[in-house]
């Protein structure tokens, strides 16, 4: 990977923005998209999109959507001893939460904070407890009382965001970071807009990032209503299940972008699937089929308005929804190439064929 791409990935993955508190990401997305689009527009919940207008009113409207929120927590209660109870923002495996560093974001500033854990010394002789719940884990910023925490500006509703540095692996082929779900999509949107700058497109392109995907696909519901696309493409990261080395694993690093054919919220239309497959194979873009137990913004978008044919151009990531995700730059490059081919070939004829058939 070149330094420019790595630096963009590092910048976006190290930004801290949880669901409902996406201001940090929204500012940088708007700033970075602005030079490559005709205008920047926002929806009412805070999603931000760059618009590439087409000269023809008959041109189809293509929406390329990432989401800018990452998983984290929200302060729900300040205890008398200065510790915090929290509610999760997005899905967490409770066994990955304890004894980790986070950032507490308040109106008076950002503060270091850690999730609590029980040292093994205090467990000796205790009866073994079956399982653990996120609700059992407190967060500790070092305040000595509830009053002191409040003096520093802490209030229920404040965000708690994972703290992690983005680094390359020794071989330079993979990256370790937090929040690749879904700063992958944000990175891709910026790369694609920059690559397409100055090129005439066969469509009106609406590219950007939704809010609150991790808490129920909320942002996609309002953005698709506002922008009324003919086709919708989510760019999102999904869990790799290849750690055992099995060749039939669902989502494998280095094997290409993920073509999500089914999840609990959406079945991709057959004509959309065939179009993407044909385009990928004609251009030798590596891909892998993906079936998921979780959803993406495409699940909300395809039910918007009178129905919007949607697809997910994804990438796999190991250990997502934690402080440390590992992903392959090869998969990112395949996804980027696929999205570029889609945007530059989807004219009115192709879009009508996908929607209505031949």
Legacy VTK file of the C-alpha trace (Angstrom):
# vtk DataFile Version 3.0
C-alpha trace
ASCII
DATASET POLYDATA
POINTS 358 float
0.000 0.000 0.000
1.193 3.526 -0.643
1.748 6.023 2.167
-1.163 8.204 1.088
-3.683 5.387 1.496
-2.237 4.233 4.816
-2.236 7.777 6.187
-5.886 8.224 5.180
-6.817 4.919 6.831
-4.850 5.837 9.958
-6.490 9.248 10.208
-10.045 7.957 9.783
-9.734 4.890 12.016
-8.162 6.826 14.884
-10.946 9.444 14.895
-13.374 8.749 17.747
-17.097 8.960 16.871
-19.732 6.643 18.317
-23.380 6.341 17.314
-25.337 9.529 17.903
-22.140 11.500 18.532
-20.612 11.529 15.045
-19.494 15.186 14.900
-15.760 14.375 14.683
-16.252 12.160 11.638
-18.870 14.375 10.013
-16.517 17.381 10.025
-13.655 15.540 8.363
-15.894 13.797 5.814
-17.443 17.103 4.749
-14.030 18.764 4.524
-12.410 15.926 2.543
-15.333 15.425 0.125
-15.896 19.106 -0.676
-13.124 19.565 -3.309
-14.429 16.653 -5.395
-18.200 17.274 -5.476
-20.611 19.962 -6.609
-22.102 20.417 -3.157
-22.305 18.955 0.341
-25.703 18.134 1.835
-26.822 16.834 5.236
-29.881 14.922 6.339
-31.760 15.788 9.509
-29.928 13.249 11.688
-26.487 14.389 10.567
-25.586 12.129 7.659
-23.304 13.913 5.187
-23.163 13.380 1.420
-21.337 14.883 -1.529
-23.366 15.316 -4.719
-21.924 14.918 -8.224
-24.651 16.357 -10.457
-25.353 15.105 -13.946
-26.318 17.464 -16.778
-29.257 15.267 -17.754
-32.427 15.156 -15.673
-32.910 11.595 -16.942
-29.666 10.353 -15.397
-30.164 7.712 -12.679
-29.376 8.578 -9.063
-26.740 6.285 -7.533
-26.156 6.396 -3.786
-22.872 5.185 -2.283
-23.149 5.095 1.498
-20.778 4.337 4.292
-21.630 4.884 7.938
-19.433 7.024 10.140
-20.323 5.716 13.605
-18.297 3.108 15.461
-19.238 0.892 18.393
-18.715 2.243 21.885
-20.662 3.099 25.019
-22.736 5.865 26.551
-22.700 6.959 30.187
-26.055 6.058 31.733
-25.344 6.711 35.422
-22.653 8.359 37.549
-22.169 6.403 40.780
-21.414 8.006 44.139
-17.816 6.716 44.009
-17.188 8.424 40.629
-17.435 5.327 38.435
-19.956 4.999 35.584
-22.601 2.598 34.436
-22.969 2.493 30.660
-25.160 1.258 27.843
-23.532 -0.255 24.741
-23.724 1.529 21.402
-23.620 -1.329 18.931
-22.904 -5.001 19.513
-20.125 -6.042 21.888
-18.790 -9.400 22.959
-18.644 -8.781 26.731
-15.425 -10.780 27.028
-13.561 -8.153 24.957
-14.685 -5.132 26.981
-12.945 -5.394 30.376
-9.583 -3.777 31.160
-9.409 -1.697 27.991
-8.570 1.935 27.364
-11.251 4.295 26.125
-11.845 8.037 25.783
-14.639 9.746 27.693
-15.996 12.643 25.621
-17.624 15.492 27.575
-18.636 19.093 26.946
-15.490 20.219 28.805
-13.081 17.938 26.965
-11.895 14.379 26.411
-10.596 12.301 29.325
-8.865 8.914 29.555
-11.008 6.147 31.004
-10.746 2.374 31.426
-13.257 -0.438 31.692
-13.193 -2.305 34.986
-12.134 -5.894 35.582
-11.636 -8.194 38.557
-8.017 -9.222 39.284
-7.495 -12.979 39.670
-6.307 -12.416 43.245
-9.831 -11.348 44.250
-11.373 -14.378 42.596
-9.500 -16.958 44.682
-11.919 -19.012 46.697
-14.937 -17.414 45.045
-17.569 -19.510 43.357
-17.298 -19.415 39.606
-19.827 -17.152 37.921
-21.242 -18.342 34.652
-20.827 -15.726 31.945
-20.542 -11.965 32.031
-22.783 -9.176 30.827
-21.818 -5.730 29.556
-24.134 -4.300 32.226
-21.801 -5.762 34.879
-18.806 -3.771 33.639
-18.229 -0.308 35.095
-16.011 2.426 33.670
-13.384 4.271 35.707
-11.922 7.681 34.790
-10.217 8.125 38.148
-12.742 10.513 39.657
-13.114 10.129 43.419
-16.801 11.016 43.631
-19.902 11.762 41.628
-19.485 15.446 42.455
-15.936 15.529 41.074
-17.010 13.820 37.854
-19.760 16.395 37.399
-17.300 19.231 38.059
-15.284 17.945 35.092
-18.393 18.157 32.919
-19.440 14.509 32.873
-23.134 13.926 32.249
-25.300 10.933 31.326
-25.371 10.727 27.539
-21.631 11.343 27.126
-19.831 8.967 24.768
-17.106 6.462 25.605
-14.998 5.506 22.585
-12.277 2.840 22.155
-8.725 4.203 22.108
-6.356 2.421 19.736
-3.416 3.205 17.439
-3.510 2.137 13.781
-0.416 0.212 12.630
0.792 -1.906 9.732
1.647 -5.567 10.219
5.304 -6.590 9.784
4.788 -7.753 6.189
3.018 -4.525 5.209
0.068 -6.433 3.744
-2.421 -5.927 6.561
-3.426 -3.270 9.052
-4.483 -3.390 12.701
-6.886 -0.685 13.872
-10.133 0.001 15.635
-13.297 1.018 13.764
-12.593 -0.521 10.335
-16.311 -1.112 10.683
-16.941 1.263 9.146
-14.109 3.632 8.434
-13.479 1.232 5.555
-16.518 2.707 3.846
-15.530 6.271 4.694
-12.045 5.687 3.277
-13.485 4.174 0.114
-15.944 7.040 -0.434
-13.122 9.583 -0.237
-10.843 7.538 -2.508
-13.580 7.040 -5.103
-14.606 10.702 -5.181
-10.990 11.747 -5.603
-10.378 9.167 -8.341
-13.495 10.231 -10.275
-12.855 13.960 -10.005
-13.072 15.562 -13.441
-14.547 12.468 -15.096
-17.987 12.667 -16.665
-20.302 10.117 -15.065
-23.404 8.445 -16.573
-25.366 9.159 -13.391
-25.865 11.588 -10.533
-23.663 10.313 -7.704
-24.623 10.794 -4.053
-21.697 9.592 -1.932
-21.090 9.961 1.769
-21.797 8.530 5.210
-24.814 7.809 7.372
-25.131 8.108 11.145
-26.336 5.576 13.720
-25.944 2.418 11.651
-24.696 0.431 14.638
-27.887 1.060 16.611
-30.495 0.001 14.065
-29.665 1.379 10.597
-31.327 4.643 11.582
-29.406 7.087 9.412
-30.019 5.183 6.173
-33.762 5.482 6.647
-33.690 9.266 6.532
-30.917 9.721 3.954
-32.558 7.480 1.347
-35.838 9.339 1.879
-34.056 12.664 1.374
-31.911 11.777 -1.657
-34.282 9.324 -3.382
-31.725 7.118 -5.149
-32.582 4.676 -7.913
-29.904 2.256 -6.674
-28.178 2.073 -3.294
-24.738 0.628 -2.515
-23.597 0.197 1.079
-19.863 -0.082 1.651
-19.361 -1.801 4.984
-17.062 -4.179 6.866
-18.201 -7.648 7.938
-16.732 -10.270 10.288
-14.091 -12.595 8.870
-14.380 -16.176 10.081
-11.124 -17.486 8.654
-8.930 -17.776 11.754
-9.013 -21.585 11.758
-7.564 -21.695 8.250
-10.515 -23.529 6.731
-10.813 -22.853 3.015
-14.606 -22.676 3.101
-14.702 -19.995 5.804
-17.299 -17.263 5.392
-15.262 -14.117 4.832
-11.545 -14.651 4.220
-8.754 -12.104 4.227
-6.958 -11.597 0.894
-9.723 -13.264 -1.169
-11.399 -10.126 -2.512
-14.420 -7.986 -1.734
-17.534 -9.480 -0.140
-20.644 -9.857 -2.279
-23.372 -10.113 0.358
-26.149 -12.218 -1.129
-28.232 -12.643 2.042
-28.624 -11.327 5.573
-31.612 -11.195 7.962
-32.632 -7.800 6.609
-32.115 -8.103 2.857
-31.940 -10.521 -0.043
-30.078 -8.980 -2.950
-32.138 -8.830 -6.124
-31.078 -11.399 -8.691
-30.543 -8.854 -11.464
-28.360 -6.738 -9.178
-26.306 -9.793 -8.266
-25.813 -10.796 -11.871
-24.774 -7.301 -12.903
-22.131 -7.088 -10.175
-20.847 -10.594 -10.865
-20.522 -9.981 -14.580
-18.727 -6.683 -14.021
-16.337 -8.222 -11.498
-15.514 -11.222 -13.676
-15.086 -9.158 -16.851
-12.579 -6.968 -15.009
-10.827 -9.735 -13.036
-11.800 -8.232 -9.699
-11.545 -10.866 -6.924
-14.709 -11.424 -4.900
-16.241 -13.868 -2.452
-19.868 -14.624 -1.656
-20.971 -13.655 1.827
-23.950 -14.636 3.970
-24.336 -12.711 7.209
-26.225 -12.944 10.509
-26.107 -9.144 10.831
-27.376 -6.331 8.644
-26.140 -3.164 6.955
-27.643 0.125 5.800
-28.706 -1.652 2.610
-31.339 -3.432 4.695
-32.984 -0.121 5.514
-32.383 1.485 2.119
-33.960 -1.244 0.012
-37.288 -0.740 1.804
-37.265 3.050 1.474
-39.587 5.073 -0.746
-41.153 2.617 -3.215
-38.258 0.165 -2.907
-34.614 0.763 -3.835
-32.554 -2.117 -5.270
-29.529 -2.312 -3.004
-26.261 -4.156 -2.604
-23.327 -4.311 -0.220
-19.761 -4.086 -1.491
-17.975 -5.235 1.630
-14.651 -6.313 3.052
-13.889 -8.839 5.792
-12.228 -7.871 9.057
-11.049 -10.111 11.874
-12.174 -9.298 15.422
-14.502 -6.421 14.481
-16.455 -4.558 17.186
-13.386 -4.543 19.439
-10.349 -2.317 19.976
-8.314 -4.265 17.415
-9.425 -5.318 13.932
-7.103 -6.867 11.371
-7.838 -6.430 7.668
-6.213 -6.893 4.283
-5.333 -4.056 1.949
-5.885 -6.444 -0.999
-9.548 -6.776 -0.110
-9.883 -3.006 0.181
-8.313 -2.508 -3.256
-10.705 -5.056 -4.794
-13.697 -3.298 -3.244
-12.499 0.083 -4.456
-12.034 -1.207 -7.993
-15.501 -2.762 -7.932
-17.154 0.466 -6.794
-15.318 2.486 -9.436
-16.533 0.111 -12.162
-20.104 0.316 -10.894
-20.218 4.097 -10.773
-18.670 4.546 -14.213
-20.955 2.023 -15.956
-24.376 2.500 -14.349
-26.234 4.545 -16.929
-30.010 4.759 -17.354
-30.211 1.645 -19.513
-28.297 -0.499 -17.040
-30.229 0.833 -14.056
-33.583 0.271 -15.748
-32.537 -3.297 -16.573
-31.632 -3.959 -12.930
-34.914 -2.515 -11.703
-37.370 -3.663 -14.356
-35.624 -6.444 -16.260
-35.123 -6.699 -19.993
LINES 1 359
358 0 1 2 3 4 5 6 7 8 9 10 11 12 13 14 15 16 17 18 19 20 21 22 23 24 25 26 27 28 29 30 31 32 33 34 35 36 37 38 39 40 41 42 43 44 45 46 47 48 49 50 51 52 53 54 55 56 57 58 59 60 61 62 63 64 65 66 67 68 69 70 71 72 73 74 75 76 77 78 79 80 81 82 83 84 85 86 87 88 89 90 91 92 93 94 95 96 97 98 99 100 101 102 103 104 105 106 107 108 109 110 111 112 113 114 115 116 117 118 119 120 121 122 123 124 125 126 127 128 129 130 131 132 133 134 135 136 137 138 139 140 141 142 143 144 145 146 147 148 149 150 151 152 153 154 155 156 157 158 159 160 161 162 163 164 165 166 167 168 169 170 171 172 173 174 175 176 177 178 179 180 181 182 183 184 185 186 187 188 189 190 191 192 193 194 195 196 197 198 199 200 201 202 203 204 205 206 207 208 209 210 211 212 213 214 215 216 217 218 219 220 221 222 223 224 225 226 227 228 229 230 231 232 233 234 235 236 237 238 239 240 241 242 243 244 245 246 247 248 249 250 251 252 253 254 255 256 257 258 259 260 261 262 263 264 265 266 267 268 269 270 271 272 273 274 275 276 277 278 279 280 281 282 283 284 285 286 287 288 289 290 291 292 293 294 295 296 297 298 299 300 301 302 303 304 305 306 307 308 309 310 311 312 313 314 315 316 317 318 319 320 321 322 323 324 325 326 327 328 329 330 331 332 333 334 335 336 337 338 339 340 341 342 343 344 345 346 347 348 349 350 351 352 353 354 355 356 357
